[in-house]
Amino acid sequence: MVDDEALGRRKILRLLEEDPDVELLGEFSGGGEAVQAIRERKPDLLFLDIHMPGMDGFEILRGVADVHTPTVIFVTAYDQHAVRAFEIHAFDYLLKPFDRNRFRDALGRAKQHVRKGQEGELSKRLLSLLGDSVPRQAGTSAVPPARNRLMVKSNGRISFLRAEEIDWIEAEGDYVCLHSQGRKFLVREKIGELETEFAPDHFVRIHRSTIVAVDHIKELQPLFYGEYSVMLLDGTKLTMSRSYREKVFQRLMKDQQPG
């Protein structure tokens, strides 16, 4: 069990103690100690918080990938992290605050999964989607795979929006608004994280609060003080700030290079 909050660890510990089939191999607040323990003890099941200082849950999994990846139940207080866990095919996730019934349900299904010996296949999918099956070496940085879809909620339904369906993205505080073929979806994500995780050959940031799909740019019109008006294929007009101008033009020029 890895969670940087002591209260969170105690709650899970109390619930685990109610199940006689469970043997607790350790609890950690995060970081290198957790990685070392997982590599040495090779637990069948791991309750793993996502948002932790220093090393998040995904980085911990990358740190043990070459030795062992257990069945993982992610634990998080943040909707966007629950979405990310869902997208990479984690076995399950618990969104804080969760109750005893929700915990028992997740634990019961995870136990059946482990008993059937299915954790190996799930681990392969998990690591493939995490995009880094080898631990980071000193002085290097792993490049995570580009996300190609986002989970969105609309009219009480959950669906997936593919990257190529997104026209442009605008920041709204701790949320982003995804514009897709005249539709809008509000998602709890940060625009900086999306810029990093989305494929750079498909999107480009034109403003601190705006990312656009490169293929949806129709024309650029110069404005004052080095800014540009960016017109999209659907007629939407956006503003490209001067600070992003050079990066945008470099990106657009790549499309003009002979293949």
C-alpha positions in Angstrom: 0.0 0.0 0.0 1.4 3.4 -1.0 -0.3 6.6 0.0 1.4 9.9 1.2 -1.5 10.6 3.6 -1.3 8.8 6.9 -5.1 8.9 7.3 -5.6 7.3 3.9 -3.2 4.5 4.8 -4.9 3.9 8.1 -8.3 3.6 6.5 -7.2 1.1 3.9 -5.3 -0.8 6.6 -8.4 -1.1 8.8 -10.4 -2.4 5.9 -7.7 -4.9 4.9 -7.6 -6.2 8.4 -11.2 -7.3 8.0 -10.2 -9.8 5.3 -8.5 -12.9 6.6 -7.1 -13.7 3.1 -5.0 -10.6 3.0 -1.4 -10.4 4.2 -0.1 -6.9 4.4 3.5 -6.8 3.2 4.1 -3.1 3.8 2.8 0.5 3.8 4.7 3.4 2.4 4.2 7.2 2.0 5.7 7.1 -1.5 9.0 7.4 -3.3 12.1 5.2 -3.4 11.2 3.1 -0.4 8.0 1.9 -2.1 9.8 1.1 -5.3 12.5 -0.9 -3.4 9.9 -2.8 -1.4 7.8 -3.7 -4.4 10.9 -4.9 -6.3 11.9 -7.1 -3.3 8.6 -8.4 -2.0 6.7 -8.7 -5.3 3.1 -8.2 -3.9 0.2 -9.7 -5.8 -2.0 -6.6 -5.2 -1.0 -3.0 -4.8 -3.2 -0.1 -3.5 -1.5 2.9 -5.0 -2.1 6.6 -4.6 -1.5 8.7 -7.7 -1.0 12.3 -6.6 2.1 12.2 -4.3 5.0 14.6 -3.9 8.4 13.6 -5.4 7.2 10.5 -7.3 3.7 9.9 -8.4 2.0 6.5 -8.7 2.7 6.1 -12.4 6.4 6.8 -11.8 6.5 4.2 -9.0 5.1 1.6 -11.5 7.8 2.5 -14.0 10.4 2.1 -11.3 9.5 -1.6 -10.8 8.5 -2.5 -14.3 11.6 -4.6 -15.1 11.1 -6.8 -12.1 7.4 -7.0 -11.1 4.1 -5.3 -11.7 1.3 -6.3 -9.4 -2.4 -6.0 -10.0 -3.0 -2.3 -9.2 -5.9 -0.6 -7.6 -5.3 3.2 -7.8 -6.5 5.4 -5.0 -7.0 9.1 -5.6 -8.9 12.2 -4.5 -8.7 13.7 -8.0 -11.2 13.0 -10.8 -8.6 13.6 -13.5 -6.3 11.0 -12.0 -9.1 8.5 -11.8 -9.8 9.1 -15.5 -6.1 8.6 -16.3 -6.1 5.3 -14.3 -9.2 4.2 -16.2 -7.6 5.0 -19.5 -4.5 3.0 -18.9 -6.6 -0.1 -18.0 -5.8 -0.3 -14.3 -7.7 -3.1 -12.6 -9.7 -0.6 -10.6 -9.5 2.7 -8.9 -11.0 4.1 -5.7 -12.0 7.7 -5.7 -11.7 9.3 -2.3 -13.7 9.4 -0.2 -14.9 5.8 -0.8 -17.0 3.7 1.6 -16.6 0.1 2.9 -18.8 -1.5 0.3 -16.9 0.1 -2.6 -13.6 -1.0 -1.1 -14.9 -4.6 -0.5 -16.1 -4.8 -4.1 -12.8 -3.7 -5.5 -10.8 -6.0 -3.2 -13.1 -9.0 -3.8 -12.7 -8.7 -7.6 -9.0 -8.1 -7.3 -8.6 -11.3 -5.2 -10.4 -13.4 -7.8 -8.3 -11.8 -10.5 -5.1 -12.8 -8.7 -6.3 -16.3 -7.9 -7.0 -16.9 -11.6 -3.4 -15.9 -12.4 -4.6 -13.1 -14.7 -2.4 -10.4 -13.3 0.4 -11.1 -15.8 -1.7 -10.1 -18.8 -3.1 -7.1 -17.1 0.4 -6.0 -16.1 1.5 -6.2 -19.7 -1.3 -4.0 -20.9 -0.7 -1.6 -18.1 3.0 -1.3 -18.8 2.4 -1.0 -22.5 0.1 1.9 -22.0 2.4 3.5 -19.4 4.9 3.4 -22.2 8.0 2.6 -20.2 8.9 -1.0 -19.4 12.4 -0.1 -18.4 13.3 2.0 -15.3 14.8 5.4 -15.9 18.6 5.5 -15.9 20.4 8.2 -14.1 20.7 11.4 -16.2 17.9 10.3 -18.6 14.2 11.0 -18.7 11.5 8.6 -19.9 9.1 9.9 -22.5 5.5 8.8 -21.8 3.3 7.7 -24.7 1.1 10.3 -26.2 -2.5 10.1 -25.1 -4.8 9.5 -27.9 -8.2 9.9 -26.2 -9.9 11.5 -23.2 -12.8 10.3 -21.1 -15.7 12.8 -21.1 -19.0 13.0 -19.3 -22.1 14.3 -21.1 -25.8 13.8 -20.3 -25.1 11.3 -17.6 -23.0 9.1 -20.0 -19.2 8.5 -20.1 -17.6 8.3 -23.6 -14.2 8.6 -25.1 -13.1 11.5 -27.3 -10.3 10.7 -29.6 -7.5 13.3 -30.1 -8.3 13.7 -33.8 -11.8 14.7 -32.9 -10.7 17.7 -30.9 -10.5 21.0 -32.7 -9.0 23.1 -29.9 -8.6 23.2 -26.2 -9.0 26.2 -23.8 -8.0 26.4 -20.1 -10.6 27.2 -17.5 -8.8 27.2 -14.2 -8.1 23.6 -13.1 -10.3 22.4 -16.0 -10.1 22.5 -19.8 -12.8 22.9 -22.3 -12.5 20.6 -25.3 -14.1 21.9 -28.5 -15.1 19.1 -30.9 -17.3 19.6 -33.9 -19.4 22.3 -32.3 -19.6 20.4 -29.0 -18.0 21.4 -25.7 -16.8 19.1 -22.9 -15.4 20.3 -19.6 -12.8 18.0 -18.2 -10.8 18.3 -14.9 -7.3 18.5 -16.4 -4.6 21.1 -16.6 -3.7 22.5 -20.0 0.0 22.2 -19.3 -0.3 18.5 -18.7 -2.4 18.0 -21.9 0.3 19.9 -23.9 2.9 17.4 -22.6 0.8 14.3 -23.0 -0.9 14.9 -26.3 1.1 14.1 -29.5 3.1 17.1 -30.6 2.6 16.3 -34.2 -1.1 16.8 -33.8 -1.5 19.7 -31.4 0.4 23.0 -30.9 0.0 25.6 -28.1 -0.7 29.1 -29.4 -1.4 30.8 -26.1 -1.0 30.1 -22.4 -4.7 29.1 -22.3 -5.1 27.7 -25.8 -4.0 24.5 -27.7 -5.2 23.9 -31.3 -5.1 20.9 -33.6 -2.6 21.7 -36.3 -4.7 20.2 -39.1 -7.6 22.4 -38.1 -5.7 25.7 -38.7 -6.9 27.4 -41.9 -4.9 30.7 -41.8 -3.0 33.1 -39.8 -3.5 36.9 -39.8 -1.0 39.3 -38.3 -2.3 41.6 -35.5 -0.5 44.2 -33.4 2.7 43.7 -31.3 3.6 40.4 -32.8 0.4 38.6 -32.1 -1.6 36.7 -34.8 -5.2 35.8 -35.3 -5.6 32.0 -35.9 -8.6 31.0 -37.9 -9.7 27.4 -37.8 -11.5 25.4 -40.5 -14.9 25.8 -38.7 -14.5 29.6 -38.6 -13.4 29.9 -35.0 -11.0 32.8 -34.4 -8.3 32.5 -31.7 -5.3 34.6 -30.7 -1.7 33.5 -30.9 0.4 35.3 -28.4 3.9 36.6 -29.3 5.6 34.3 -26.8 4.4 31.2 -28.7 4.8 32.6 -32.2 8.3 31.2 -33.0 7.3 27.7 -31.7 4.1 27.7 -33.7 5.8 28.7 -36.9 8.5 26.1 -36.5 5.9 23.5 -36.0 3.9 24.6 -39.1 7.1 24.7 -41.2 7.7 21.0 -40.4 4.6 20.2 -42.5 6.1 22.0 -45.4 9.3 19.9 -45.4 9.5 17.2 -48.1 8.8 13.7 -46.7 
